[in-house]
Amino acid sequence: FPVTIFMPMYFCTAADAKHYPLLINMIGSIHKHNFNDTVEISVYDLGLTPQQKTELNNIKRVKVCEIEQTNPDILTDIETGINRSVKGLFSWKPVVIKDSLDKYPYVLYLDSGTTILKPLIRH
């Protein structure tokens, strides 16, 4: 007989308004392949609109979280080259991972452009 194993899954990611469509795709791919195992998808706000935050908070198992301001430029667009700027030089990444690990026993960080193509665990 097949054995069903429940593996609680905790995800964290971060996005701004520009990356919102990619974020929605990522959440949909997690829901498609791992909905029953997902406890929470923490989405850290890098500059989402109020409407986007409301929409996200209405998606099952998704929670919008604020980023701790550990440095004054953590959410500032910083030019890194011609036509390229990076929010806080990615200094927010370890902050969101640590915050998630303070809440959960473990976490999988995914960039908002990630798409899950098959279940992450076997049952």
All heavy atoms as an XYZ file, in Angstrom:
992
protein
N       0.833     -1.185      0.000
C       0.000      0.000      0.000
C       0.874      1.243      0.000
O       1.853      1.309      0.741
C      -0.897      0.027      1.250
C      -1.892     -1.098      1.283
C      -1.678     -2.223      2.064
C      -3.044     -1.029      0.525
C      -2.581     -3.249      2.110
C      -3.951     -2.051      0.554
C      -3.740     -3.165      1.347
N       0.480      2.261     -0.784
C       1.261      3.504     -0.758
C       1.086      4.205      0.587
O       0.020      4.181      1.175
C       0.673      4.342     -1.899
C      -0.589      3.678     -2.295
C      -0.585      2.279     -1.745
N       2.149      4.791      1.050
C       2.132      5.514      2.323
C       2.105      7.005      2.021
O       2.898      7.496      1.225
C       3.378      5.175      3.171
C       3.408      6.000      4.444
C       3.421      3.691      3.473
N       1.187      7.713      2.653
C       1.118      9.160      2.478
C       1.915      9.816      3.597
O       1.680      9.554      4.770
C      -0.340      9.654      2.513
O      -1.061      8.995      1.481
C      -0.412     11.148      2.308
N       2.855     10.637      3.211
C       3.687     11.356      4.172
C       3.417     12.847      4.002
O       3.442     13.367      2.889
C       5.187     11.082      3.928
C       5.478      9.598      4.084
C       6.047     11.919      4.866
C       6.854      9.194      3.619
N       3.128     13.502      5.098
C       2.941     14.948      5.066
C       4.253     15.601      5.460
O       4.799     15.335      6.519
C       1.833     15.380      6.026
C       1.711     16.882      6.152
C       1.239     17.645      5.103
C       2.085     17.514      7.314
C       1.130     19.019      5.213
C       1.974     18.894      7.442
C       1.489     19.641      6.381
N       4.789     16.411      4.562
C       6.024     17.143      4.824
C       5.679     18.621      4.809
O       5.463     19.199      3.733
C       7.048     16.817      3.737
C       8.301     17.632      3.810
S       9.264     17.142      5.230
C      10.688     18.156      5.003
N       5.569     19.254      5.981
C       5.225     20.674      6.001
C       6.268     21.492      5.252
O       7.462     21.325      5.469
C       5.203     21.040      7.485
C       5.362     19.778      8.233
C       5.832     18.717      7.295
N       5.807     22.357      4.355
C       6.719     23.162      3.547
C       6.514     24.644      3.860
O       5.390     25.123      3.930
C       6.494     22.876      2.064
C       6.733     21.415      1.724
S       6.462     21.048     -0.008
C       8.081     21.452     -0.622
N       7.629     25.328      4.016
C       7.642     26.764      4.290
C       8.500     27.428      3.223
O       9.655     27.053      3.033
C       8.246     27.046      5.663
C       7.597     26.272      6.787
C       8.083     25.025      7.166
C       6.503     26.788      7.459
C       7.488     24.314      8.191
C       5.899     26.085      8.490
C       6.398     24.852      8.848
O       5.812     24.143      9.872
N       7.927     28.403      2.542
C       8.636     29.109      1.483
C       8.775     30.577      1.867
O       7.921     31.135      2.560
C       7.863     29.045      0.164
C       7.670     27.658     -0.359
C       6.531     26.930     -0.047
C       8.618     27.071     -1.189
C       6.341     25.648     -0.542
C       8.438     25.793     -1.691
C       7.298     25.076     -1.362
N       9.828     31.209      1.361
C       9.906     32.663      1.445
C      10.435     33.187      0.124
O      11.191     32.510     -0.585
C      10.734     33.142      2.633
S      12.514     32.952      2.520
N       9.987     34.373     -0.197
C      10.380     35.059     -1.418
C      10.210     36.554     -1.177
O       9.746     36.966     -0.116
C       9.533     34.570     -2.613
O      10.092     35.088     -3.826
C       8.080     34.984     -2.494
N      10.578     37.337     -2.162
C      10.416     38.791     -2.063
C      10.147     39.330     -3.455
O      10.622     38.774     -4.446
C      11.671     39.431     -1.477
N       9.359     40.402     -3.519
C       9.036     40.981     -4.830
C       8.609     42.431     -4.679
O       8.147     42.857     -3.625
C       7.926     40.177     -5.505
N       8.765     43.153     -5.784
C       8.244     44.507     -5.877
C       7.139     44.503     -6.935
O       6.815     43.457     -7.503
C       9.351     45.510     -6.200
C      10.092     45.201     -7.494
O       9.638     44.346     -8.282
O      11.143     45.831     -7.724
N       6.567     45.662     -7.198
C       5.447     45.764     -8.136
C       5.819     45.276     -9.529
O       5.014     44.633    -10.220
C       4.936     47.207     -8.184
N       7.034     45.548     -9.950
C       7.486     45.160    -11.290
C       7.537     43.639    -11.453
O       7.282     43.116    -12.535
C       8.864     45.788    -11.548
C       9.449     45.490    -12.916
C      10.735     46.266    -13.151
C      11.869     45.646    -12.386
N      13.181     46.250    -12.672
N       7.875     42.933    -10.388
C       8.015     41.476    -10.447
C       6.745     40.728    -10.019
O       6.757     39.506     -9.908
C       9.204     41.035     -9.586
C      10.511     41.496    -10.133
N      11.071     42.705     -9.791
C      11.351     40.929    -11.033
C      12.209     42.854    -10.441
N      12.400     41.794    -11.203
N       5.663     41.467     -9.790
C       4.414     40.868     -9.322
C       3.893     39.749    -10.236
O       3.525     38.679     -9.730
C       3.355     41.956     -9.124
C       2.060     41.457     -8.542
C       1.976     41.118     -7.191
C       0.917     41.334     -9.323
C       0.794     40.673     -6.638
C      -0.272     40.885     -8.784
C      -0.321     40.562     -7.434
O      -1.504     40.108     -6.898
N       3.862     39.937    -11.563
C       3.371     38.835    -12.423
C       4.204     37.560    -12.275
O       3.646     36.450    -12.257
C       3.484     39.402    -13.841
C       3.440     40.889    -13.666
C       4.144     41.148    -12.356
N       5.521     37.692    -12.145
C       6.372     36.518    -11.920
C       6.052     35.866    -10.579
O       6.015     34.639    -10.466
C       7.845     36.923    -11.959
C       8.395     37.403    -13.302
C       9.780     38.013    -13.121
C       8.426     36.269    -14.299
N       5.828     36.688     -9.566
C       5.491     36.192     -8.237
C       4.197     35.376     -8.269
O       4.129     34.288     -7.697
C       5.365     37.363     -7.261
C       4.841     37.030     -5.865
C       5.823     36.138     -5.120
C       4.559     38.315     -5.103
N       3.186     35.897     -8.943
C       1.899     35.189     -9.046
C       2.101     33.845     -9.736
O       1.522     32.829     -9.329
C       0.857     36.057     -9.791
C       0.479     37.263     -8.923
C      -0.379     35.253    -10.167
C      -0.172     36.925     -7.597
N       2.932     33.808    -10.766
C       3.236     32.550    -11.443
C       3.925     31.567    -10.481
O       3.580     30.379    -10.449
C       4.126     32.814    -12.658
C       4.489     31.536    -13.374
O       3.654     30.907    -14.018
N       5.737     31.118    -13.249
N       4.874     32.062     -9.695
C       5.577     31.195     -8.756
C       4.614     30.617     -7.725
O       4.633     29.411     -7.453
C       6.694     31.950     -8.051
C       7.519     31.062     -7.138
S       8.398     31.966     -5.859
C       7.049     32.374     -4.793
N       3.761     31.450     -7.165
C       2.790     30.978     -6.170
C       1.871     29.927     -6.804
O       1.604     28.885     -6.199
C       1.977     32.160     -5.601
C       2.888     33.064     -4.754
C       0.790     31.655     -4.779
C       2.283     34.399     -4.386
N       1.417     30.196     -8.014
C       0.560     29.230     -8.711
C       1.252     27.898     -8.927
O       0.632     26.833     -8.801
N       2.548     27.935     -9.221
C       3.278     26.691     -9.454
C       3.458     25.905     -8.147
O       3.401     24.671     -8.147
C       4.623     26.957    -10.145
O       5.578     27.544     -9.291
N       3.643     26.607     -7.030
C       3.713     25.928     -5.731
C       2.355     25.313     -5.411
O       2.263     24.151     -5.000
C       4.154     26.895     -4.612
C       5.612     27.327     -4.812
C       3.966     26.254     -3.232
C       6.053     28.453     -3.893
N       1.293     26.080     -5.602
C      -0.051     25.577     -5.334
C      -0.374     24.366     -6.207
O      -0.977     23.403     -5.728
C      -1.082     26.673     -5.559
C      -1.225     27.593     -4.396
N      -2.319     28.402     -4.232
C      -0.422     27.865     -3.330
C      -2.195     29.114     -3.125
N      -1.045     28.806     -2.570
N       0.045     24.396     -7.454
C      -0.251     23.293     -8.368
C       0.406     21.991     -7.917
O      -0.214     20.931     -7.960
C       0.214     23.643     -9.785
C      -0.002     22.528    -10.784
C       0.462     22.917    -12.176
C       0.258     21.768    -13.151
N       0.694     22.115    -14.497
N       1.644     22.067     -7.482
C       2.410     20.854     -7.207
C       2.553     20.501     -5.725
O       2.839     19.346     -5.410
C       3.803     20.963     -7.834
C       3.765     21.063     -9.319
N       3.365     20.026    -10.126
C       4.045     22.102    -10.154
C       3.417     20.402    -11.394
N       3.824     21.663    -11.436
N       2.405     21.470     -4.835
C       2.663     21.203     -3.415
C       1.666     21.884     -2.481
O       2.002     22.153     -1.328
C       4.083     21.657     -3.049
C       5.130     20.802     -3.691
O       5.696     21.170     -4.709
N       5.378     19.639     -3.118
N       0.453     22.123     -2.941
C      -0.515     22.866     -2.118
C      -0.747     22.199     -0.766
O      -0.713     22.840      0.278
C      -1.844     23.039     -2.856
C      -2.847     23.834     -2.066
C      -2.772     25.214     -2.032
C      -3.841     23.197     -1.346
C      -3.686     25.955     -1.297
C      -4.762     23.928     -0.603
C      -4.677     25.307     -0.576
N      -0.988     20.892     -0.778
C      -1.335     20.196      0.464
C      -0.206     20.184      1.478
O      -0.450     20.079      2.681
C      -1.807     18.775      0.176
C      -3.147     18.765     -0.524
O      -3.956     19.661     -0.342
N      -3.373     17.757     -1.342
N       1.024     20.264      1.034
C       2.175     20.272      1.945
C       2.569     21.678      2.385
O       3.313     21.835      3.353
C       3.382     19.617      1.271
C       3.161     18.134      1.026
O       2.898     17.410      1.998
O       3.259     17.705     -0.136
N       2.099     22.690      1.672
C       2.509     24.060      1.960
C       1.804     24.595      3.196
O       0.575     24.617      3.264
C       2.234     24.972      0.754
O       2.974     24.489     -0.368
C       2.648     26.411      1.042
N       2.603     25.025      4.163
C       2.065     25.675      5.352
C       1.938     27.169      5.071
O       0.886     27.763      5.305
C       2.962     25.429      6.583
C       2.453     26.205      7.803
C       3.049     23.936      6.887
N       3.015     27.768      4.555
C       2.974     29.205      4.275
C       4.001     29.589      3.226
O       5.092     29.015      3.168
C       3.217     30.011      5.554
C       3.012     31.514      5.345
C       2.906     32.256      6.655
O       1.890     32.098      7.355
O       3.854     32.986      6.973
N       3.621     30.567      2.427
C       4.522     31.232      1.490
C       4.618     32.678      1.983
O       3.664     33.439      1.867
C       3.991     31.195      0.046
C       3.735     29.762     -0.415
C       4.960     31.928     -0.892
C       2.917     29.664     -1.714
N       5.756     33.014      2.577
C       5.973     34.383      3.061
C       6.507     35.217      1.904
O       7.544     34.895      1.343
C       6.984     34.399      4.207
O       6.501     33.664      5.303
N       5.782     36.268      1.568
C       6.188     37.172      0.495
C       6.620     38.484      1.136
O       5.811     39.203      1.727
C       5.034     37.430     -0.502
C       5.458     38.448     -1.553
C       4.576     36.130     -1.152
N       7.896     38.788      1.030
C       8.432     40.017      1.616
C       8.293     41.159      0.620
O       8.589     41.021     -0.559
C       9.879     39.801      2.066
C       9.940     38.942      3.297
C       9.909     37.553      3.208
C       9.973     39.519      4.561
C       9.931     36.767      4.350
C       9.999     38.742      5.711
C       9.964     37.361      5.588
O       9.979     36.592      6.722
N       7.813     42.273      1.131
C       7.452     43.438      0.329
C       8.677     44.293      0.003
O       9.226     44.964      0.870
C       6.416     44.250      1.102
C       5.973     45.503      0.377
O       6.288     45.656     -0.828
O       5.296     46.324      1.022
N       9.057     44.257     -1.278
C      10.159     45.092     -1.763
C       9.641     46.346     -2.468
O      10.422     47.067     -3.077
C      11.024     44.303     -2.755
C      11.849     43.156     -2.215
C      12.531     42.414     -3.354
C      12.875     43.664     -1.220
N       8.339     46.579     -2.407
C       7.743     47.726     -3.084
C       6.487     47.334     -3.849
O       6.281     47.778     -4.985
N       5.667     46.520     -3.233
C       4.395     46.126     -3.831
C       3.381     47.249     -3.652
O       3.476     48.037     -2.705
C       3.863     44.850     -3.156
C       4.722     43.598     -3.322
C       4.323     42.544     -2.295
C       4.597     43.048     -4.737
N       2.400     47.324     -4.534
C       1.334     48.318     -4.386
C       0.356     47.827     -3.311
O       0.287     46.627     -3.030
C       0.569     48.534     -5.706
O      -0.184     47.344     -6.005
C       1.508     48.887     -6.851
N      -0.427     48.729     -2.730
C      -1.440     48.295     -1.748
C      -2.407     47.257     -2.337
O      -2.764     46.295     -1.654
C      -2.166     49.592     -1.388
C      -1.133     50.662     -1.601
C      -0.344     50.197     -2.809
N      -2.802     47.431     -3.595
C      -3.706     46.470     -4.231
C      -3.043     45.094     -4.364
O      -3.665     44.066     -4.115
C      -4.148     46.967     -5.606
C      -5.085     45.991     -6.303
C      -5.521     46.464     -7.673
O      -5.369     47.635     -8.009
N      -6.062     45.560     -8.460
N      -1.781     45.071     -4.755
C      -1.061     43.803     -4.878
C      -0.967     43.104     -3.519
O      -1.160     41.885     -3.433
C       0.338     44.030     -5.460
C       0.322     44.406     -6.932
C       1.668     44.894     -7.432
O       2.505     45.374     -6.668
N       1.886     44.780     -8.743
N      -0.695     43.870     -2.467
C      -0.604     43.274     -1.132
C      -1.948     42.686     -0.708
O      -1.999     41.590     -0.149
C      -0.120     44.307     -0.111
C       1.357     44.642     -0.273
C       1.876     45.439      0.891
C       1.838     46.901      0.563
N       2.543     47.736      1.543
N      -3.029     43.394     -1.004
C      -4.365     42.882     -0.683
C      -4.644     41.595     -1.445
O      -5.132     40.615     -0.868
C      -5.440     43.944     -1.022
O      -5.200     45.100     -0.212
C      -6.844     43.417     -0.754
N      -4.327     41.582     -2.738
C      -4.539     40.375     -3.544
C      -3.732     39.201     -2.994
O      -4.256     38.088     -2.869
C      -4.159     40.631     -5.006
C      -5.113     41.545     -5.738
C      -4.614     41.953     -7.118
O      -3.578     41.436     -7.582
O      -5.283     42.802     -7.740
N      -2.480     39.447     -2.651
C      -1.629     38.382     -2.118
C      -2.170     37.837     -0.802
O      -2.196     36.618     -0.587
C      -0.196     38.873     -1.931
C       0.595     39.093     -3.209
C       1.869     39.860     -2.923
C       0.901     37.771     -3.899
N      -2.603     38.724      0.082
C      -3.117     38.282      1.379
C      -4.429     37.514      1.247
O      -4.849     36.852      2.193
C      -3.275     39.471      2.331
C      -1.963     39.868      2.973
O      -1.151     39.023      3.334
N      -1.741     41.163      3.107
N      -5.067     37.590      0.087
C      -6.294     36.829     -0.157
C      -6.030     35.489     -0.842
O      -6.971     34.751     -1.124
C      -7.288     37.661     -0.983
C      -7.939     38.735     -0.131
O      -8.318     38.489      1.000
N      -8.049     39.930     -0.678
N      -4.773     35.180     -1.117
C      -4.415     33.882     -1.694
C      -4.127     32.926     -0.541
O      -3.387     33.263      0.385
C      -3.181     33.998     -2.625
C      -3.478     34.926     -3.799
C      -2.766     32.612     -3.129
C      -2.267     35.225     -4.671
N      -4.708     31.746     -0.610
C      -4.509     30.769      0.467
C      -3.035     30.458      0.665
O      -2.299     30.258     -0.292
C      -5.273     29.484      0.159
C      -6.756     29.630      0.292
C      -7.486     28.342      0.033
C      -8.962     28.614      0.230
N      -9.806     27.529     -0.154
N      -2.648     30.422      1.928
C      -1.310     30.045      2.381
C      -0.230     31.071      2.037
O       0.949     30.764      2.094
C      -0.940     28.658      1.894
C      -2.035     27.656      2.295
C      -1.611     26.275      2.352
N      -2.752     25.516      2.884
C      -3.063     24.315      2.506
N      -2.332     23.677      1.640
N      -4.098     23.697      3.024
N      -0.651     32.277      1.647
C       0.304     33.354      1.337
C       0.152     34.441      2.391
O      -0.957     34.799      2.791
C       0.052     33.943     -0.074
C       0.914     35.175     -0.316
C       0.292     32.891     -1.137
N       1.283     34.961      2.845
C       1.284     36.058      3.815
C       2.307     37.095      3.380
O       3.466     36.761      3.128
C       1.641     35.527      5.199
C       1.648     36.600      6.262
C       2.038     36.038      7.603
C       2.105     37.164      8.616
N       2.774     36.735      9.838
N       1.884     38.343      3.295
C       2.800     39.434      2.968
C       3.495     39.875      4.260
O       2.842     40.071      5.287
C       2.060     40.618      2.312
C       3.015     41.780      2.065
C       1.392     40.186      1.015
N       4.803     40.015      4.184
C       5.612     40.394      5.351
C       6.427     41.641      5.030
O       6.845     41.842      3.889
C       6.567     39.257      5.712
S       5.770     37.674      6.002
N       6.658     42.429      6.050
C       7.511     43.609      5.902
C       8.963     43.211      6.160
O       9.246     42.294      6.920
C       7.086     44.699      6.887
C       5.672     45.216      6.659
C       5.461     45.797      5.273
O       6.326     46.562      4.796
O       4.424     45.477      4.650
N       9.864     43.932      5.517
C      11.294     43.678      5.680
C      11.845     44.575      6.777
O      11.619     45.793      6.764
C      12.044     43.928      4.350
C      11.576     42.910      3.307
C      13.554     43.848      4.554
C      12.145     43.137      1.932
N      12.566     43.979      7.715
C      13.201     44.760      8.768
C      14.249     45.675      8.149
O      15.094     45.231      7.362
C      13.859     43.823      9.785
C      14.498     44.562     10.946
C      15.238     43.631     11.895
O      15.106     42.402     11.778
O      15.975     44.160     12.749
N      14.192     46.943      8.499
C      15.102     47.946      7.948
C      16.457     47.874      8.655
O      16.788     48.722      9.476
C      14.486     49.338      8.092
C      13.139     49.500      7.425
C      13.249     49.531      5.915
O      14.030     50.276      5.341
N      12.442     48.714      5.255
N      17.229     46.849      8.330
C      18.524     46.647      8.991
C      19.595     47.620      8.501
O      20.638     47.744      9.129
C      19.024     45.205      8.773
O      19.089     44.956      7.372
C      18.099     44.202      9.440
N      19.346     48.245      7.365
C      20.231     49.310      6.890
C      19.376     50.328      6.148
O      18.305     49.985      5.645
C      21.386     48.768      6.043
C      20.966     48.315      4.664
O      20.594     49.116      3.808
N      21.024     47.002      4.425
N      19.811     51.585      6.095
C      18.954     52.633      5.528
C      18.674     52.476      4.031
O      17.705     53.037      3.524
C      19.716     53.932      5.821
C      21.123     53.508      6.074
C      21.067     52.112      6.604
N      19.488     51.713      3.310
C      19.310     51.572      1.866
C      18.794     50.197      1.457
O      18.859     49.834      0.285
C      20.637     51.849      1.149
C      21.072     53.294      1.302
O      20.197     54.184      1.223
O      22.271     53.529      1.513
N      18.247     49.441      2.391
C      17.843     48.063      2.103
C      16.792     47.987      0.995
O      16.756     47.018      0.241
C      17.378     47.336      3.392
C      17.377     45.820      3.178
C      16.026     47.857      3.869
C      17.312     45.016      4.458
N      15.956     49.020      0.847
C      14.923     49.029     -0.197
C      15.170     50.100     -1.257
O      14.292     50.397     -2.059
C      13.538     49.207      0.435
C      13.099     48.081      1.379
C      11.766     48.399      2.009
C      13.061     46.750      0.652
N      16.371     50.652     -1.275
C      16.715     51.698     -2.235
C      17.240     51.080     -3.524
O      18.049     50.153     -3.494
C      17.811     52.618     -1.639
O      17.328     53.165     -0.415
C      18.182     53.738     -2.594
N      16.764     51.594     -4.661
C      17.308     51.155     -5.951
C      18.704     51.754     -6.106
O      18.879     52.963     -6.089
C      16.415     51.614     -7.106
C      15.120     50.825     -7.178
O      15.162     49.597     -6.949
O      14.068     51.415     -7.479
N      19.695     50.890     -6.272
C      21.093     51.316     -6.388
C      21.593     50.924     -7.770
O      21.489     49.759     -8.171
C      21.959     50.676     -5.274
C      21.436     51.132     -3.900
C      23.425     51.016     -5.457
C      22.043     50.390     -2.726
N      22.129     51.911     -8.488
C      22.638     51.660     -9.837
C      23.873     50.761     -9.770
O      24.806     51.042     -9.026
C      23.000     52.980    -10.522
C      21.828     53.912    -10.752
C      20.813     53.377    -11.740
O      21.203     52.739    -12.738
O      19.603     53.581    -11.496
N      23.849     49.685    -10.562
C      24.984     48.759    -10.587
C      25.602     48.666    -11.977
O      26.566     47.927    -12.173
C      24.561     47.348    -10.131
O      23.531     46.877    -10.999
C      24.071     47.362     -8.695
N      25.049     49.381    -12.914
C      25.554     49.368    -14.278
C      24.615     50.167    -15.164
O      23.644     50.747    -14.697
N      24.899     50.177    -16.440
C      24.056     50.905    -17.375
C      22.688     50.236    -17.432
O      22.579     49.039    -17.677
C      24.697     50.939    -18.779
C      26.045     51.657    -18.704
C      23.781     51.607    -19.787
C      26.866     51.549    -19.974
N      21.643     51.034    -17.163
C      20.261     50.549    -17.186
C      20.012     49.380    -16.234
O      19.157     48.536    -16.487
C      19.840     50.143    -18.608
C      19.858     51.310    -19.553
O      19.504     52.425    -19.174
N      20.282     51.070    -20.776
N      20.759     49.307    -15.153
C      20.535     48.236    -14.164
C      20.634     48.821    -12.763
O      21.627     49.447    -12.404
C      21.559     47.120    -14.327
C      21.423     46.006    -13.282
C      22.217     44.767    -13.658
N      22.499     43.893    -12.546
C      21.647     43.020    -12.023
N      20.436     42.929    -12.499
N      22.007     42.250    -11.021
N      19.579     48.583    -12.006
C      19.610     48.951    -10.595
C      19.150     47.754     -9.781
O      18.376     46.932    -10.245
C      18.731     50.170    -10.316
O      17.379     49.871    -10.558
N      19.668     47.669     -8.573
C      19.384     46.541     -7.691
C      18.896     47.089     -6.360
O      19.539     47.970     -5.775
C      20.651     45.678     -7.493
C      20.405     44.585     -6.482
C      21.118     45.093     -8.813
N      17.780     46.581     -5.904
C      17.215     47.034     -4.639
C      18.136     46.636     -3.485
O      18.380     45.461     -3.246
C      15.824     46.433     -4.449
C      15.023     47.247     -3.491
C      13.531     47.204     -3.706
C      12.980     47.557     -5.040
N      12.550     48.918     -5.216
N      18.702     47.648     -2.815
C      19.522     47.423     -1.633
C      20.733     46.543     -1.855
O      21.266     45.974     -0.901
N      21.175     46.418     -3.113
C      22.283     45.519     -3.464
C      22.043     44.108     -2.907
O      22.963     43.422     -2.494
C      23.633     46.067     -2.975
C      24.101     47.358     -3.637
C      25.381     47.859     -2.992
C      24.298     47.156     -5.134
N      20.764     43.716     -2.906
C      20.328     42.400     -2.412
C      20.586     42.200     -0.919
O      20.533     41.079     -0.426
C      20.962     41.249     -3.209
C      20.592     41.247     -4.665
C      21.559     41.470     -5.633
C      19.286     41.014     -5.068
C      21.229     41.458     -6.983
C      18.940     41.000     -6.413
C      19.908     41.222     -7.372
N      20.844     43.278     -0.185
C      21.087     43.133      1.255
C      19.841     42.666      2.001
O      19.936     42.203      3.140
C      21.595     44.452      1.856
O      20.637     45.479      1.710
N      18.675     42.731      1.364
C      17.437     42.252      1.971
C      17.354     40.721      2.003
O      16.638     40.155      2.818
C      16.216     42.822      1.226
C      16.295     42.630     -0.258
C      16.775     43.526     -1.171
C      15.929     41.464     -0.998
N      16.725     42.977     -2.436
C      16.202     41.708     -2.356
C      15.392     40.229     -0.647
C      15.968     40.777     -3.359
C      15.147     39.301     -1.646
C      15.438     39.581     -2.982
N      18.091     40.026      1.116
C      17.961     38.561      1.037
C      18.286     37.857      2.353
O      17.469     37.068      2.843
C      18.824     37.991     -0.095
C      18.055     37.821     -1.365
C      18.837     37.045     -2.397
C      18.080     37.105     -3.711
N      18.674     36.310     -4.766
N      19.458     38.073      2.954
C      19.693     37.390      4.231
C      18.724     37.825      5.321
O      18.409     37.043      6.220
C      21.138     37.747      4.580
C      21.490     38.915      3.732
C      20.607     38.857      2.516
N      18.222     39.046      5.230
C      17.273     39.541      6.235
C      15.961     38.762      6.152
O      15.418     38.335      7.180
C      17.036     41.063      6.067
C      15.942     41.561      7.003
C      18.333     41.829      6.296
N      15.455     38.529      4.940
C      14.182     37.802      4.809
C      14.357     36.322      5.147
O      13.468     35.709      5.741
C      13.519     37.990      3.423
C      13.308     39.459      3.117
C      14.267     37.312      2.309
N      15.508     35.766      4.815
C      15.751     34.359      5.149
C      15.847     34.191      6.668
O      15.238     33.285      7.248
C      17.005     33.831      4.431
C      16.749     33.772      2.915
C      17.399     32.456      4.967
C      17.988     33.537      2.076
N      16.571     35.089      7.336
C      16.674     35.002      8.794
C      15.314     35.186      9.446
O      14.952     34.454     10.375
C      17.655     36.029      9.348
C      17.835     35.835     10.865
C      18.340     37.070     11.548
C      18.516     36.886     13.034
N      17.306     36.606     13.783
N      14.540     36.152      8.970
C      13.213     36.390      9.541
C      12.339     35.139      9.386
O      11.632     34.748     10.319
C      12.549     37.604      8.887
C      11.271     37.994      9.598
O      11.350     38.383     10.785
O      10.187     37.895      8.974
N      12.411     34.503      8.233
C      11.637     33.279      8.005
C      12.098     32.160      8.930
O      11.280     31.413      9.479
C      11.765     32.828      6.551
O      11.132     33.750      5.698
N      13.402     32.033      9.102
C      13.930     30.985      9.980
C      13.609     31.252     11.450
O      13.564     30.320     12.256
C      15.433     30.824      9.779
C      15.829     30.165      8.462
C      17.336     30.259      8.247
C      15.363     28.712      8.405
N      13.365     32.507     11.806
C      12.921     32.823     13.171
C      11.480     32.345     13.391
O      11.075     32.089     14.521
C      13.006     34.324     13.442
C      14.433     34.808     13.640
O      15.336     33.973     13.853
O      14.643     36.041     13.559
N      10.702     32.229     12.302
C       9.294     31.824     12.401
C       9.091     30.326     12.220
O       8.163     29.760     12.788
C       8.468     32.527     11.313
C       8.402     34.020     11.409
C       7.588     34.548     10.249
C       7.808     36.014     10.025
N       7.154     36.485      8.805
N       9.906     29.701     11.373
C       9.684     28.317     10.971
C      10.918     27.468     11.230
O      12.025     27.978     11.279
C       9.327     28.264      9.478
C       8.199     29.188      9.123
C       8.408     30.285      8.294
C       6.928     28.998      9.647
C       7.373     31.161      7.981
C       5.895     29.867      9.349
C       6.120     30.942      8.520
O       5.105     31.798      8.233
N      10.737     26.144     11.327
C      11.894     25.280     11.601
C      12.884     25.203     10.443
O      14.060     24.913     10.644
C      11.263     23.909     11.873
C       9.908     23.965     11.266
C       9.487     25.403     11.285
N      12.409     25.461      9.236
C      13.246     25.482      8.030
C      12.468     26.237      6.973
O      11.261     26.466      7.106
C      13.600     24.060      7.547
C      12.391     23.165      7.463
C      11.591     23.129      6.325
C      12.033     22.362      8.544
C      10.461     22.321      6.269
C      10.913     21.554      8.493
C      10.130     21.538      7.349
O       9.013     20.749      7.296
N      13.155     26.642      5.907
C      12.496     27.423      4.863
C      13.231     27.216      3.549
O      14.444     26.971      3.528
C      12.446     28.922      5.245
C      13.821     29.528      5.295
C      11.535     29.706      4.329
N      12.484     27.276      2.461
C      13.082     27.265      1.133
C      12.889     28.650      0.539
O      11.756     29.101      0.361
C      12.429     26.207      0.236
C      12.927     26.165     -1.217
C      14.424     25.838     -1.271
C      12.126     25.147     -2.025
N      13.999     29.345      0.287
C      13.931     30.647     -0.366
C      13.866     30.427     -1.874
O      14.649     29.651     -2.438
C      15.157     31.520     -0.037
C      15.129     32.779     -0.860
C      14.382     33.868     -0.440
C      15.773     32.846     -2.091
C      14.289     35.006     -1.229
C      15.679     33.980     -2.886
C      14.936     35.052     -2.453
O      14.833     36.165     -3.241
N      12.931     31.104     -2.528
C      12.820     31.071     -3.984
C      12.771     32.491     -4.509
O      12.019     33.323     -3.983
C      11.531     30.344     -4.418
C      11.372     28.880     -4.024
C       9.964     28.403     -4.357
C      12.394     28.032     -4.736
N      13.541     32.796     -5.551
C      13.388     34.077     -6.222
C      11.996     34.114     -6.845
O      11.461     33.078     -7.264
C      14.455     34.263     -7.293
C      15.808     34.676     -6.718
O      15.821     35.370     -5.678
O      16.832     34.310     -7.308
N      11.415     35.299     -6.938
C      10.035     35.417     -7.414
C       9.851     34.954     -8.855
O       8.738     34.664     -9.269
C       9.527     36.852     -7.249
O      10.341     37.749     -7.982
N      10.930     34.836     -9.616
C      10.834     34.362    -10.992
C      10.905     32.851    -11.132
O      10.877     32.324    -12.240
N      10.974     32.140    -10.012
C      11.077     30.682    -10.043
C       9.736     30.052    -10.392
O       8.693     30.505     -9.936
C      11.537     30.158     -8.659
O      12.764     30.782     -8.324
C      11.696     28.644     -8.664
N       9.772     28.994    -11.181
C       8.574     28.203    -11.471
C       8.848     26.763    -11.063
O       9.833     26.170    -11.497
C       8.218     28.249    -12.974
O       7.996     29.617    -13.352
C       6.966     27.432    -13.270
N       7.983     26.220    -10.228
C       8.079     24.821     -9.808
C       7.402     23.976    -10.886
O       6.243     24.216    -11.218
C       7.400     24.604     -8.439
C       7.980     25.552     -7.374
C       7.480     23.146     -8.008
C       9.444     25.408     -7.123
N       8.122     22.998    -11.435
C       7.603     22.209    -12.548
C       7.072     20.835    -12.149
O       6.390     20.186    -12.944
C       8.684     22.052    -13.615
C       9.192     23.363    -14.212
C      10.327     23.103    -15.187
C       8.047     24.117    -14.902
N       7.412     20.386    -10.932
C       6.894     19.111    -10.455
C       6.928     19.125     -8.922
O       7.550     20.011     -8.332
C       7.708     17.945    -11.016
C       9.167     17.932    -10.623
C       9.879     16.779    -11.306
C      11.331     16.737    -10.864
N      12.055     15.635    -11.478
N       6.267     18.175     -8.284
C       6.268     18.179     -6.810
C       7.696     18.171     -6.256
O       8.579     17.511     -6.779
C       5.533     16.881     -6.454
C       4.648     16.623     -7.631
C       5.441     17.101     -8.833
N       7.879     18.913     -5.176
C       9.196     19.045     -4.558
C       9.543     17.865     -3.651
O      10.696     17.712     -3.285
C       9.292     20.358     -3.790
C       9.200     21.611     -4.656
C       9.114     22.846     -3.786
C      10.384     21.702     -5.606
N       8.549     17.079     -3.268
C       8.790     15.876     -2.486
C       7.955     14.744     -3.074
O       6.937     14.984     -3.712
C       8.470     16.051     -0.987
C       7.027     16.441     -0.792
C       9.404     17.025     -0.340
C       6.575     16.456      0.647
N       8.404     13.524     -2.844
C       7.641     12.357     -3.283
C       6.807     11.837     -2.130
O       7.256     11.840     -0.996
C       8.578     11.243     -3.730
C       9.267     11.527     -5.016
C       9.948     10.270     -5.420
N      11.106     10.611     -6.242
C      11.627      9.792     -7.104
N      11.136      8.593     -7.256
N      12.661     10.150     -7.820
N       5.638     11.395     -2.456
C       4.770     10.788     -1.434
C       4.757      9.300     -1.635
O       4.853      8.768     -2.666
C       3.356     11.342     -1.530
C       3.269     12.780     -1.109
N       3.312     13.164      0.206
C       3.173     13.913     -1.819
C       3.218     14.471      0.283
N       3.138     14.964     -0.935
